[in-house]
């Protein structure tokens, strides 16, 4: 399998015609992950958030959101239902809801683990937490934590989130220190972002040695201060996926829902550019429409089962195969984490 130097990767990335870049990314994915596209069941368990990110539809100051948080029993039942359908990885995702304690969500994770004989892998994602809290998660059976850094541009980060990027990076370091697999990611097409930013985003992901990393194209929401911003092309996210794949051959890279929302075949395009994960949305249909980080989000009326069926067809259409296994970080599987 050919490995690429940084110079070669950037030369490929900067070519006007991305055909060679995508081919290299596809081959690199096949060499490291085979034909598989792994499924991870997503449960959006709370849309409450104390943070006010400029780009986010469920930001604190958006009063036009019907706020919800799922009961622990509901989260467990949703995961068990997915488990019975074959899924072995679940991502419990929410805003920074300070009404739900880390202890409570850890208890929910313990219940899922017990009821699945410890077979299900759990990723948590609900904002910045302390090192002690990450350690508590690890001790409670949480396998992975997902915290996107959103942009590598310090000034842009501060403008969008009102806090320093360095704090976010320290969080990511703490997640690793606690022994959790580390997931992160960023947006492309943010107002004020440059091509240099997009390259630096991928280089930062490489430097952080992320186990999982995803790109979401920015989609402006009317309910945010960034309403009316230019919708940049999805190509940034697709080419970015290929760049990430070449820089991080072993990482798990999702084909994101935001890409599918911006373009009907956005997720297929991401898979063709090196993504190897899809996330069927298991969130109960009754609240799915209330977890709107951006407008035009797809699959709001579909059940988790329908999502799995749809994704299976999409994956087949690009010559890959659905895989239901846990898909831990490759370095964990090599015993090195
Ligand atoms: S992006 Fe996350 S932290 Fe920021 S407002 Fe939205 S839910 Fe809250």
Boltz pocket constraint, residues with backbone or C-beta under 6 A from the ligand:
constraints:
  - pocket:
      binder: B
      contacts: [[A, 48], [A, 49], [A, 50], [A, 51], [A, 52], [A, 53], [A, 56], [A, 57], [A, 58], [A, 59], [A, 60], [A, 94], [A, 95], [A, 96], [A, 127]]
      max_distance: 6.0
